[in-house]
Amino acid sequence: MHVRTWASCFVGSMLLMTVKGTDAAAAKFDTGFVADFGGNEALKSNLEVMLHEEQVGPGTYLVGIELNRDYFGQREISFVRDQQSLKACLPQALLMEMGIKLPSLSQPSGDALCMDLTILVEGATVRFDSRQLRLNISVPQISMNRDARGYVAPEEWDSGINAGFLNYQFSGSQSKSQRYSAANYNLYLNGGLNLGEWRLRSSSSYRNDGTWERAATYVQRDLPGTNGSLTLGENVTPGDTFQSVPFRGLQIASDPQMLPDSMQGYAPVIHGVAQTQARVEVRQHGYSLYSTFVTPGPFEIRDLNAASGSGDLEVIITEADGSERRFIQPYATLGNLLRDGTWRYSVTAGQYHEPNARLDQPTFTQASLAYGLPQDYTLSLSGLLGEGYRAYQIGIGKGLGTFGALSLDVTQSVTNTRRESVSGQSYGLRYGKAFATGINLRFAGYRYSTPGYRDFSETVSQSSWGTDIGQRSSYRQISRRSRLEANISQTFANSTSLYLNLSQQDYWNSSVNHRQLQFGINGQVQRVNLSLYASKSLSASESEGLQLGLTLSFPLGRQNASVSLERNADGSNDQRLGLSGLAGDYNDLSYNVGMQRSERSDNNGTVSLGYRAPWANIGAGLSNSSTYKTANVGISGSVLVHAGGMQLGQSLGETMALVEVKDTPDVGINNAPGTFTNAKGYSLVPYVQPYRRNRISLDTSKLDANTDIDSGVSSVTPRRGAVVLARFKATHTEKVLANVVLPSGEVVPFGAAVLDANGQRVNAVGPMGQVLLAVGERREFRLIWGETSEQQCVFTLDLKDVKEKEGFKVVNVRCSMMKK
C-alpha cells in the first residue's frame, strides 16, 4: 500500500510537469483520467487554473542569467503578466552592461526600467525557465559589442573583505650515503593583508643554512579611472621594454586585465628530466621562486605565476644522490599589440634592489608608454635614468594578419661609472604566429647589442665588481652580444603535440656562450601514451652530450604503468619501471612506485605518496640504493583570517573567494573539488580571476534532507588581490509528508495549491491528498482549489512524537474549512 501511494504521487507529479510543459493553446487534458485514477471521485477537480498558470506569478525574483549560453550572473529581475505568459523587465542599464548594442533611444517607446529586448534587437530571444529561475537570453553576435566578451564594468569590481592570509610551502629531505649525511629543507612564505582598497604582500624563503631571502614586500591598490594600480615597496619593473629590474620605491603601471579580453602575458613552461626522485628549484633575479620534488622521468613546470617581468630563469635539478644539474630557461615577454586608441603605461622611481645581494643600490627612474595606432600598429617609447646610466628606447609593432605579429625596437644606452664610460645600441626583433596547421610560434626573438651597450643590471653588477659581493660568474663583467630565443609547439588532431625550445647567448670579448636545445613529442596510440624527449647543451664551454629518452605509459587496472628508456648526456643508459594511481572519492590520494636500472650509477627504487586534503597538500617519498638513502616530505597550504574566524585551505593564488553558507557544514565547492565548508559554513576557492565574473557553485550531494539552499550558484567579480565573499543562504527545515483530508474525511482535491503563512505558494497537493512540505518555525498552511470559501481550508502541523519513515516525517492532517 505504501509503495502504491508513492507511485501515485510520482505519476501525478510527472503528469503535472508534462501537461504544464505543453503549449497551453494545444493542451487538452481529460480530467476523467484523473477521476478514474485510484477510483476516487474526489480527485475530479477544476484543473484549468493549474494547467494554464506559470510556475511563478508576477513579481521580482533573483534569477541566473545566461547570455548566448555563457553564464552572466545573478540579478533581481521583475516579471509582469503579458497576455498568457510572464515578461521579463530588462533595464536599459543591464542591457548595456551585457554589451548589447541598442538602437538610438532618443525617444524611447517604453520604460527604460522595463525594455523588451525582442523588439529592440532583431533576432533576440528571451526565455524564462521558471522551474530553475533561469533567464536565457540570445542575441545575434552582430548586435554585441566586440569588447564585451569577458569584460566587466569597473562599477562591479569588488574590493572584497578585510582579511589576512599566508601561503606556505615546506619541503625537506634527509640523505645518507657512504660518504656523507646531509639534511636539506626550504620554507616558502607568501602572505598578505587586505584593508579596504589596500593590499599588503610579502614573499620570503628560508633555507636550512639559516638564510632568509625576502623576494618582495609592497602595498598596492587600484587607481580608479586609470586602468592601473599603485605599488609602494619592493617589486620588479615591467619587462615589456627594458629588462625588468628589482626595485625599492614607487610604481604606477597599467593592468591589461582590467581591459576587455586581450593577449595575456607570456609565461614559460619549463621542461626537464629527473634521473631519480629529484628536487627542482627555479630562481630568478637572485632569489628562489619555486621548489618541488618530481618523480623520475620527464617533468613540466607550468605554474610559475610568481615570475615577474622578464629575466632568465635558472633551473636547478638536485638528484637523490646529491648530484646537481643546472640550465638556463630564457624568459621574456613579447610586447602585446594594442588596439587602436588604447594605451599601456608604467612609471617607476626608486632604488635598484636585488634581494640579499651586496651590490650598489643606485636610484633610477623608468617610464614607458605604448599606444595603439590605426592599421594595427603599436608605438612604444621608454626611458631609464639612473646614477651614471641612461637609456632610451623606441619600438614599433605591427599586426600582419594571417602572417602573425612583428615588433622591432632600438635602444640607446650611455654608461658613465667609475670603471668605464661607454655607449652603444641594442636592436631587438620579435615575432609570433599561430598557424592554421596547429603550429604555434609562441615567441621568437633576436637581440643584437654593440660592444658599448649595457643594460641597467649589467651596469650595476660591473660597477660593483671588485667590492665585497661574494662569488659571481665572470660573464657578469662583460656585455651581452646577441640573444636568440624560439619556442615552437605543434598540436595535431589526434591529441599529439610536440615542442621545440632553442636559446643562445654570447658575449663581447669572451668565448663564453650559452646554447640550449630541447625537443619533445607527446602522443597516444590506442591506450598507450608515448613521450619522446631530447635535450642538449650546445655551448662550446660545455661537454654535456645529448640526453634522449622514451617513456610509454598505459592503464593497468585502476593504476597507470610506465616504461622508460633513457640515454644520458654521459653516454650511459637507464631503464625505469613505474606504477602510479589515484584513490579516494575525489582522487585526492596519489601514489607512485618505481625501479631504475643504471649503467654508471646504483640501481635504485623509489616510492612516493601524496594527499590533497581540504586544508593542505601533503607528500612524502623514499629513494633507496646500495650506496645512499633519501627521504623527503613536503606540505603546502594556506591560512586565512577574517571576521568570521580562521580558515585552512590549499594554496591560494593572488585573488581568492571565501564561500559562506552560514552555519552549514559539509557543503562541497565545485570550483575546488574535495573541499567542504567547515562547522561555521566557510570554505576557500583559490585562483579566482580578477576583473572577470567568476561563477561559484556548490555541491550539495552530502547535505541532509532538512537543509535547503535557495540558490547554489553565485557570481563574484574581484579586484586583483581581493578576498571576495560569495554568500549563500541556507535554510534548515523539517521535511514532512502530510496526508491531508477535509473535515468530512474526503481527500483534498488533486492539484490544490499549498500556501504558507505569508501567502507564498510552496507546493501542490498530489494524488490521495499527499503533499511534501518543508517546515520551519511556522507550521500553518492554507489550501486553495477554487474561488469560494468552500474551496479553501487551513491546517497546522503538530510534529510531536512523529516518527520518520524513509527520511521523512509522515503525519495525518485534517484541514479546517475557511470561515465565511
C-alpha positions in Angstrom: 0.0 0.0 0.0 2.8 2.4 0.9 4.6 1.6 -2.4 1.3 2.2 -4.4 0.8 5.5 -2.7 4.3 6.7 -3.6 3.8 5.5 -7.1 0.6 7.6 -7.3 2.5 10.7 -6.1 5.2 10.1 -8.7 2.8 9.5 -11.6 0.7 12.5 -10.6 3.8 14.8 -10.4 5.1 13.6 -13.8 1.6 14.2 -15.2 1.6 17.8 -13.9 5.0 18.5 -15.3 4.1 17.0 -18.7 0.9 19.0 -19.1 2.4 22.2 -17.8 5.3 21.9 -20.3 2.8 21.7 -23.2 1.7 24.7 -25.2 -1.4 25.9 -23.4 -3.2 26.5 -26.7 -2.7 22.9 -27.8 -3.1 21.2 -24.4 -6.4 19.3 -24.0 -6.4 17.4 -20.7 -9.1 14.9 -20.0 -9.9 15.2 -16.3 -11.8 11.9 -16.5 -8.4 10.2 -16.5 -7.8 11.7 -13.0 -11.3 10.7 -11.8 -10.5 7.0 -12.7 -7.0 7.1 -11.2 -7.4 5.2 -8.0 -11.1 5.0 -8.3 -11.7 8.1 -6.1 -14.2 10.7 -7.4 -12.8 13.3 -5.0 -9.8 13.8 -7.4 -12.2 15.2 -10.0 -11.4 18.9 -9.6 -11.1 22.0 -11.6 -7.5 21.9 -13.0 -7.9 24.7 -15.5 -6.0 27.2 -13.3 -3.1 24.8 -12.7 -2.9 23.8 -16.4 -2.5 27.4 -17.6 -0.7 29.2 -14.8 3.1 29.8 -14.7 5.2 28.1 -12.1 5.6 31.6 -10.5 3.4 34.6 -10.6 4.3 38.2 -11.4 6.9 39.8 -9.1 10.6 40.3 -8.6 12.9 37.2 -8.4 16.6 36.6 -8.1 17.4 34.7 -11.3 20.5 33.4 -13.0 21.1 34.9 -16.5 22.7 33.1 -19.4 23.7 35.3 -22.3 24.4 33.4 -25.6 24.9 30.2 -23.4 27.5 31.9 -21.2 26.7 32.4 -17.6 26.4 36.2 -17.0 25.5 36.3 -13.3 22.5 36.7 -10.9 20.2 39.7 -10.9 17.0 40.8 -9.4 14.5 40.8 -12.4 10.9 42.0 -12.3 8.3 40.0 -14.3 4.9 41.3 -15.4 2.0 39.5 -16.9 1.9 39.7 -20.7 -1.3 38.0 -22.0 -0.9 34.3 -21.1 2.8 34.4 -20.1 5.3 36.3 -18.0 7.5 39.0 -19.5 11.0 39.9 -18.1 11.5 43.6 -17.4 15.1 44.3 -18.6 16.5 47.6 -17.5 18.5 49.6 -20.1 21.5 49.7 -17.8 21.5 45.9 -17.6 21.4 45.5 -21.4 24.3 47.9 -21.8 26.2 46.1 -19.1 25.7 42.9 -21.1 27.4 44.6 -24.1 24.3 44.6 -26.3 24.2 47.3 -29.0 20.9 49.2 -28.5 19.4 51.4 -31.2 19.1 55.1 -30.7 16.7 55.7 -27.8 16.4 59.5 -28.1 12.6 58.9 -28.0 12.2 55.6 -26.2 8.8 54.0 -26.7 8.9 52.2 -23.4 10.2 52.5 -19.8 14.0 52.4 -19.5 13.5 50.1 -16.5 11.4 47.6 -18.4 12.5 47.2 -22.0 11.5 44.5 -24.5 14.7 43.2 -26.0 13.0 41.1 -28.6 11.6 44.4 -30.1 14.7 46.4 -29.7 17.1 43.9 -31.3 16.1 41.8 -34.3 16.6 38.1 -33.8 17.0 38.4 -30.0 15.1 35.9 -27.8 14.3 35.9 -24.0 13.1 32.7 -22.4 12.3 32.3 -18.7 12.7 28.9 -17.1 10.5 29.3 -14.0 11.4 26.0 -12.5 15.1 26.7 -12.3 14.7 30.5 -12.1 17.0 31.0 -15.1 16.7 33.6 -17.8 18.1 32.5 -21.2 18.9 35.5 -23.5 20.1 35.0 -27.0 21.4 38.0 -29.0 22.9 37.8 -32.5 26.7 38.4 -32.4 26.4 41.4 -34.8 24.4 43.1 -32.1 27.1 42.6 -29.4 29.9 45.0 -28.7 33.2 43.4 -29.7 34.9 44.1 -26.4 32.0 42.8 -24.3 33.1 39.2 -24.0 34.6 38.7 -20.6 34.5 42.4 -19.8 33.0 43.7 -16.6 32.4 47.4 -15.9 34.6 48.9 -13.1 31.5 49.7 -11.1 31.1 45.9 -10.5 34.7 45.3 -9.3 34.7 44.1 -5.7 37.5 45.1 -3.3 36.5 42.2 -1.1 36.6 41.9 2.7 39.3 42.8 5.2 41.4 39.7 5.7 44.9 38.3 6.2 46.3 35.2 4.6 49.5 33.2 4.5 50.5 30.6 1.9 53.3 28.2 3.0 55.3 25.5 1.2 57.7 23.4 3.2 60.0 20.7 1.6 62.7 18.8 3.4 64.9 15.9 2.7 67.4 13.7 4.6 70.1 11.9 2.6 72.7 9.3 3.8 75.4 7.6 1.9 78.8 6.0 2.5 80.5 9.4 2.1 78.1 11.9 3.7 74.9 12.6 5.5 73.0 15.8 4.8 69.7 17.4 5.5 68.1 20.0 3.3 64.9 21.9 3.7 63.2 25.0 2.4 60.3 27.1 3.6 58.5 29.5 1.3 56.1 32.0 2.7 53.8 34.3 0.7 51.3 36.3 2.7 49.2 39.5 2.7 46.8 41.7 4.4 43.8 43.4 2.8 42.3 46.5 4.4 39.8 48.3 2.3 41.3 49.2 -1.1 44.9 48.5 0.1 46.7 45.2 -0.2 49.9 44.3 1.6 52.0 41.5 0.1 55.3 39.9 1.2 57.2 36.9 -0.1 60.2 35.3 1.6 62.0 31.9 1.9 64.2 30.2 4.4 66.9 27.6 3.9 68.5 25.2 6.3 71.7 27.2 6.3 69.8 29.9 8.2 69.4 32.2 5.2 66.3 34.3 4.9 65.6 35.6 1.4 62.9 38.3 1.0 61.7 38.4 -2.6 59.3 41.3 -2.4 57.3 43.4 0.1 54.9 46.0 -1.1 51.5 47.6 -0.7 49.2 48.0 -3.7 45.9 49.4 -4.7 43.9 50.1 -7.9 43.8 53.6 -9.2 40.2 54.3 -10.4 39.8 55.6 -13.9 43.4 54.8 -14.9 43.2 51.1 -15.7 46.2 50.7 -13.5 47.5 50.3 -9.9 49.9 51.9 -7.5 52.7 49.9 -5.9 54.9 51.1 -3.0 57.7 48.9 -1.7 59.9 46.2 -3.2 58.9 44.7 -6.5 60.2 44.4 -10.1 59.7 46.7 -13.1 57.6 45.5 -16.1 59.6 43.7 -18.7 57.8 44.8 -21.8 60.5 47.2 -22.9 63.7 47.1 -20.9 64.9 44.1 -19.0 63.0 44.1 -15.7 65.0 45.0 -12.6 64.2 44.7 -8.9 63.5 48.0 -7.2 62.5 49.5 -3.9 60.3 52.6 -4.4 57.1 53.6 -6.2 55.5 52.3 -9.3 52.3 53.2 -11.2 51.5 50.8 -14.0 48.5 49.8 -16.2 46.9 46.4 -15.7 45.9 44.9 -19.0 43.5 42.5 -17.3 41.3 45.5 -16.4 40.6 45.9 -20.1 38.4 43.6 -22.3 39.9 40.2 -23.2 43.3 40.6 -24.9 46.6 38.8 -25.2 47.8 37.5 -21.8 51.4 37.8 -20.8 53.7 35.0 -21.9 54.6 32.6 -19.1 57.3 30.0 -19.7 56.8 26.2 -19.5 59.9 24.6 -18.1 60.7 21.1 -19.4 63.3 18.8 -17.8 64.2 15.3 -17.0 64.9 13.9 -13.5 67.1 10.8 -13.1 65.8 10.0 -9.6 63.3 11.4 -7.3 64.8 14.8 -7.5 64.3 18.3 -6.2 63.7 21.0 -8.8 64.3 24.7 -7.9 63.7 27.7 -10.1 65.5 31.0 -9.3 65.2 34.5 -10.9 66.8 37.8 -10.1 69.0 36.1 -7.5 66.2 34.6 -5.3 64.3 31.4 -5.3 60.9 31.4 -6.9 59.8 27.7 -6.8 60.8 24.4 -5.4 59.2 20.9 -5.7 60.0 17.2 -5.8 59.4 15.3 -9.0 59.4 11.6 -9.8 61.9 10.1 -12.1 61.5 10.9 -15.8 60.4 14.0 -17.8 58.6 16.8 -16.0 56.9 20.1 -16.8 56.5 23.2 -14.6 53.6 25.3 -15.7 52.6 27.2 -12.6 55.3 29.9 -12.3 52.8 32.6 -11.6 55.3 34.3 -9.3 57.7 35.0 -12.2 57.5 38.7 -13.0 58.5 40.8 -16.0 61.4 39.2 -17.8 64.8 37.8 -16.9 66.4 34.4 -17.3 65.2 31.6 -15.0 67.9 29.3 -13.5 66.6 25.7 -13.2 68.5 23.5 -10.6 67.8 19.8 -10.6 69.2 18.0 -7.5 69.1 14.3 -7.7 68.6 11.9 -4.8 72.3 11.1 -4.6 73.2 14.8 -4.3 74.4 15.4 -7.9 73.2 18.6 -9.4 72.4 19.8 -12.9 71.6 23.4 -14.0 70.3 25.1 -17.1 69.0 28.5 -18.1 65.4 28.9 -19.2 65.1 32.2 -21.2 62.1 34.2 -20.2 60.9 37.4 -21.9 57.6 38.8 -22.7 56.6 39.7 -26.3 55.1 43.2 -26.2 51.4 42.8 -27.0 49.9 44.7 -29.8 47.3 47.3 -28.7 44.0 48.1 -30.3 43.5 51.4 -31.9 43.1 54.1 -29.3 44.2 52.0 -26.3 47.4 52.6 -24.3 49.6 51.0 -21.7 52.0 52.8 -19.3 54.3 52.4 -16.3 56.3 54.8 -14.2 58.8 53.5 -11.6 61.0 55.6 -9.3 63.3 54.2 -6.6 66.5 52.2 -5.8 67.9 49.2 -7.6 67.2 46.4 -5.0 68.4 42.9 -5.7 67.4 40.9 -2.6 70.2 39.8 -0.3 72.9 41.0 -2.8 75.7 43.3 -1.7 75.6 45.5 -4.8 75.5 49.2 -5.2 71.9 50.5 -4.8 71.7 53.3 -7.3 68.5 55.3 -7.7 66.7 55.4 -11.0 63.5 56.4 -12.8 61.9 54.4 -15.6 58.9 55.3 -17.7 57.2 53.6 -20.6 54.2 54.3 -22.8 52.7 52.2 -25.6 49.8 53.4 -27.8 47.6 51.6 -30.3 47.5 53.3 -33.7 45.3 52.7 -36.8 46.2 49.9 -39.2 47.2 47.5 -36.4 50.4 49.5 -35.5 51.6 50.0 -31.9 54.2 52.6 -31.0 56.1 52.4 -27.7 58.5 54.9 -26.0 60.5 54.3 -22.9 63.4 55.7 -20.9 65.5 54.9 -17.9 67.6 57.4 -16.0 69.9 56.2 -13.2 73.1 57.1 -11.4 75.7 57.0 -14.1 73.4 55.5 -16.6 70.7 56.5 -19.1 68.9 54.6 -21.8 66.1 55.3 -24.3 64.1 53.0 -26.5 61.6 53.4 -29.3 59.7 50.4 -30.6 57.0 49.7 -33.2 54.8 46.6 -33.6 52.6 45.6 -36.5 49.8 43.0 -36.7 50.4 41.2 -40.0 47.0 39.5 -40.1 47.4 35.9 -41.3 51.2 36.3 -41.1 51.3 36.9 -37.4 52.8 39.8 -35.5 56.1 41.5 -35.6 57.9 44.1 -33.4 61.1 46.0 -33.7 62.8 48.2 -31.1 66.0 50.2 -30.9 67.7 51.1 -27.6 70.5 53.6 -27.0 72.4 53.5 -23.7 75.1 55.6 -22.1 77.1 54.3 -19.1 79.4 56.5 -17.0 80.7 54.7 -13.9 84.0 54.6 -12.0 85.0 51.6 -14.1 84.1 52.7 -17.6 82.4 55.3 -19.8 80.8 53.7 -22.9 77.7 54.0 -25.1 76.0 51.6 -27.5 72.9 50.4 -29.2 70.7 47.3 -29.0 68.3 46.1 -31.7 65.5 43.7 -30.9 63.3 41.8 -33.3 60.3 39.6 -32.2 57.8 37.6 -34.0 54.8 35.5 -33.0 52.3 33.4 -35.0 49.7 30.7 -34.6 49.4 28.8 -37.9 46.3 27.1 -39.1 48.2 23.8 -39.2 48.4 23.8 -35.4 51.9 25.2 -35.2 52.2 27.9 -32.6 55.3 30.1 -32.7 54.6 31.3 -29.2 57.6 33.5 -29.1 60.7 34.1 -31.2 63.2 36.9 -30.7 66.6 38.1 -31.6 68.6 40.9 -30.0 71.9 42.2 -31.1 73.9 44.7 -29.0 77.0 46.7 -29.9 80.2 46.4 -27.6 79.3 49.6 -25.7 75.8 48.7 -24.9 74.9 47.9 -21.3 71.5 47.2 -19.7 70.9 48.6 -16.2 71.5 45.3 -14.4 74.9 44.8 -16.1 75.9 48.3 -15.2 75.1 47.8 -11.5 76.9 44.5 -11.4 80.0 45.7 -13.2 80.3 48.9 -11.2 80.1 46.8 -8.0 82.8 44.3 -9.2 85.8 44.3 -7.0 83.8 45.2 -3.9 82.7 42.7 -1.3 79.9 41.0 -3.3 80.8 37.3 -2.8 81.2 34.8 -5.6 79.8 35.9 -9.0 80.0 34.5 -12.5 82.7 36.1 -14.7 80.3 36.7 -17.6 78.6 39.5 -15.5 81.8 41.5 -16.1 81.2 41.5 -19.8 78.3 42.7 -22.0 75.9 40.6 -23.9 76.4 40.5 -27.7 73.4 38.6 -29.0 70.5 36.6 -27.8 68.2 34.3 -29.7 65.1 32.6 -28.4 62.5 30.4 -30.1 59.6 28.5 -28.6 57.6 26.4 -31.1 54.8 24.0 -30.5 52.6 21.9 -32.7 49.2 20.2 -31.9 47.7 17.5 -34.1 44.1 16.5 -34.2 44.7 13.1 -32.6 45.9 14.7 -29.3 49.6 14.5 -30.4 51.8 17.5 -29.7 55.4 18.5 -30.0 57.5 21.3 -28.7 60.9 22.8 -29.6 62.8 25.3 -27.4 66.0 26.9 -28.6 68.1 29.5 -26.9 71.5 31.1 -27.5 73.5 33.8 -25.8 77.1 35.1 -26.4 79.1 38.0 -25.2 81.6 40.6 -26.4 85.3 39.9 -25.7 84.6 36.5 -24.5 84.4 32.9 -25.8 81.6 32.2 -23.2 78.3 31.2 -24.8 75.2 29.5 -23.7 73.1 27.4 -26.0 70.3 25.0 -25.1 68.1 22.9 -27.3 65.0 21.0 -26.0 62.7 18.9 -28.1 59.7 16.7 -27.1 56.7 14.9 -28.6 53.7 13.5 -26.8 51.0 11.3 -28.3 48.7 8.4 -27.9 48.5 5.1 -29.8 45.3 3.4 -28.8 45.6 3.2 -25.0 49.3 3.8 -24.8 50.7 7.3 -24.1 54.0 8.0 -25.7 56.5 10.7 -24.7 59.8 11.2 -26.5 62.2 14.0 -25.4 65.7 15.2 -26.2 67.9 17.9 -24.6 71.4 19.0 -25.4 73.6 21.8 -24.4 75.2 23.3 -27.5 77.6 25.6 -25.6 81.3 25.4 -26.6 82.3 25.6 -23.0 80.1 22.6 -22.0 80.9 19.0 -22.6 77.4 17.7 -22.0 76.1 15.4 -24.7 72.7 14.6 -25.9 70.1 13.4 -23.4 67.5 11.3 -25.0 64.5 9.4 -23.5 61.4 7.5 -24.4 58.5 6.9 -22.0 55.5 4.6 -22.6 52.6 4.7 -20.2 49.4 2.7 -20.2 46.5 1.8 -17.9 46.8 -1.3 -15.8 43.5 -1.9 -14.0 42.9 1.2 -11.9 46.6 2.1 -12.0 48.9 3.5 -14.7 52.1 1.7 -15.6 55.1 3.3 -17.4 58.3 2.1 -19.0 61.2 4.5 -19.7 64.4 4.1 -21.7 66.9 6.9 -21.4 70.3 7.7 -22.8 72.1 10.2 -20.6 74.5 13.0 -21.5 77.5 11.0 -20.4 76.6 8.1 -22.8 75.2 5.7 -20.2 71.8 4.1 -20.4 69.0 3.9 -17.9 65.8 1.8 -17.7 62.9 2.6 -15.5 59.6 0.9 -14.5 56.8 2.8 -12.7 53.4 2.3 -11.3 51.1 5.2 -10.3 47.5 5.8 -9.5 44.8 7.8 -7.7 42.4 6.8 -5.0 39.7 8.4 -2.9 36.3 9.8 -3.7 37.8 12.9 -5.2 41.1 11.3 -6.4 42.8 13.1 -3.5 45.3 10.3 -2.8 48.1 9.7 -5.2 50.9 7.2 -5.2 53.9 6.3 -7.3 56.3 3.3 -7.2 59.4 3.0 -9.4 62.5 1.0 -10.0 65.5 2.1 -12.1 68.5 0.3 -13.5 71.5 2.4 -14.4 74.8 1.6 -16.1 77.0 4.2 -14.3 75.2 4.6 -11.0 73.5 2.5 -8.5 70.2 0.8 -9.2 67.5 2.3 -7.1 63.9 2.2 -6.1 61.5 5.0 -5.2 58.1 5.3 -3.7 56.0 8.5 -3.0 52.6 9.3 -1.6 50.5 12.5 -1.9 47.3 13.5 -0.3 45.2 16.6 -1.2 43.4 17.4 2.0 40.8 20.2 2.2 43.3 22.1 4.4 46.7 21.3 2.7 48.6 19.2 0.2 50.9 16.6 1.8 53.6 14.5 0.2 56.3 12.1 1.1 58.8 10.0 -0.7 61.7 7.5 -0.3 64.6 6.6 -2.6 66.9 3.7 -1.9 70.0 2.2 -3.5 73.0 0.2 -2.3 75.0 3.3 -1.5 72.5 6.0 -0.5 69.1 6.5 1.1 67.0 9.6 0.7 63.7 10.6 2.3 61.7 13.7 1.6 58.5 15.3 2.9 56.5 18.3 1.8 53.4 20.2 2.8 51.8 23.2 1.3 48.6 25.1 2.2 47.2 28.4 3.4 45.7 30.1 6.4 43.0 32.8 6.0 41.9 35.0 8.9 38.7 37.0 8.5 35.9 38.5 10.6 34.1 35.1 10.7 37.2 33.2 12.1 40.2 31.3 10.7 40.1 29.1 7.6 42.6 26.5 6.5 42.9 25.6 2.8 45.0 24.6 -0.1 47.5 27.1 -1.5 45.8 30.3 -2.6 46.5 32.3 -5.7 46.8 36.1 -6.0 43.0 36.5 -5.8 40.6 34.3 -3.9 37.0 33.8 -2.8 35.6 33.0 0.6 32.4 30.9 0.5 29.9 31.5 3.3 27.0 29.1 3.9 26.1 30.3 7.3 26.3 27.5 10.0 26.1 24.8 7.3 29.0 22.4 7.3 29.9 19.8 4.7 28.8 21.8 1.6 31.0 21.0 -1.3 32.5 23.5 -3.7 32.5 22.6 -7.3 35.3 25.1 -8.0 37.6 23.3 -5.5 36.8 19.6 -5.6 37.4 17.8 -2.3 36.8 20.9 -0.2 33.8 21.4 2.1 32.6 24.1 4.4 33.7 23.9 8.0 31.5 23.9 11.1 30.8 27.7 10.7 30.0 27.3 7.0 33.1 28.7 5.4 35.4 27.4 2.6 38.0 28.8 0.2 38.2 28.9 -3.6 41.7 29.7 -4.8 42.9 31.2 -8.1 39.9 33.4 -8.8 40.3 35.5 -12.0 40.4 39.3 -11.2 38.2 41.8 -13.1 36.1 39.0 -14.5 32.9 37.3 -13.4 33.6 34.1 -11.6 30.9 31.5 -11.2 31.0 29.9 -7.8 28.8 26.8 -7.5 28.0 24.5 -4.6 27.9 20.7 -4.4 25.0 19.8 -2.2 25.2 16.0 -2.6 26.3 15.4 1.0 23.7 17.6 2.6 20.9 16.1 4.7 17.3 16.3 3.5 16.5 19.0 6.1 18.9 21.6 4.6 17.8 23.8 1.7 20.0 26.3 -0.2 18.0 28.9 -2.1 20.5 29.2 -4.9 23.6 27.1 -5.4 25.3 29.5 -7.8 26.8 32.9 -7.2 28.9 35.3 -9.2 31.8 37.3 -7.9 34.0 40.0 -9.7 37.1 40.7 -7.6 39.8 43.3 -8.0 43.3 41.9 -8.2 44.4 40.6 -4.9 40.9 40.8 -3.3 39.3 38.3 -0.9 35.7 38.3 -2.2 32.8 36.9 -0.2 30.5 34.5 -2.0 27.5 34.3 0.3 24.8 31.6 0.0 21.6 31.5 2.0 20.7 28.2 3.6 17.5 27.3 5.5 17.2 24.4 7.9 13.7 22.8 7.9 12.0 19.5 8.6 10.7 17.5 5.6 7.1 16.4 6.3 4.9 14.2 4.1 1.4 15.2 5.1 -1.8 13.2 4.2 -4.4 15.9 4.2 -8.2 15.3 4.4 -11.2 17.6 4.6 -13.4 17.8 7.7 -15.7 15.3 6.0 -12.9 12.8 5.6 -12.7 13.3 1.9 -9.4 13.6 0.2 -8.2 17.1 -0.6 -8.7 17.7 -4.4 -5.7 16.8 -6.5 -3.8 19.9 -7.6 -4.9 22.2 -4.8 -2.3 25.0 -4.2 -0.5 25.0 -0.8 0.3 28.4 0.6 2.5 29.2 3.7 1.6 31.7 6.4 3.0 34.6 4.2 0.7 33.6 1.3 3.5 32.3 -0.8 2.8 29.1 -2.8 5.1 26.3 -1.7 3.7 23.2 -3.4 0.6 21.5 -4.8 -1.4 18.5 -3.4 -0.7 15.3 -5.2 -2.9 12.1 -5.5 -4.5 10.8 -2.4 -4.2 14.1 -0.7 -0.4 13.8 -0.1 1.9 16.9 -0.1 5.6 17.2 0.8 6.3 20.2 3.0 9.5 22.0 4.2 8.6 23.1 7.7 10.4 25.8 9.7 9.3 27.7 12.8 5.9 28.5 11.3 3.7 25.5 10.7 0.4 27.0 9.4 -0.6 26.3 5.8 -3.6 27.0 3.6 -5.1 25.0 0.7 -6.9 26.6 -2.2 -8.6 24.9 -5.1 -11.1 27.5 -6.1 -12.5 31.0 -5.6 -15.1 30.4 -2.8 -14.5 29.9 0.9 -15.8 26.3 0.5 -12.8 25.7 -1.7 -10.2 26.8 0.9 -9.1 25.3 4.2 -6.3 25.7 6.7 -4.3 23.3 8.8 -1.4 23.4 11.4 1.2 20.6 11.7 1.9 19.1 15.1 5.2 17.2 14.8 5.4 15.9 18.4 6.0 12.2 18.7 6.0 11.8 14.9 8.2 9.0 13.6 10.3 9.2 10.5 9.8 6.9 7.5 12.4 6.7 4.7 13.9 10.0 5.8 10.6 11.9 6.1 8.2 12.6 8.9 4.7 11.3 7.9 1.6 12.9 9.5 -2.1 12.7 9.0 -3.8 16.1 9.0 -7.4 17.2 9.0 -7.9 20.6 7.2 -10.4 23.1 8.6 -12.6 25.0 6.2 -12.2 28.7 6.0 -14.7 30.8 7.8 -17.0 32.9 5.6 
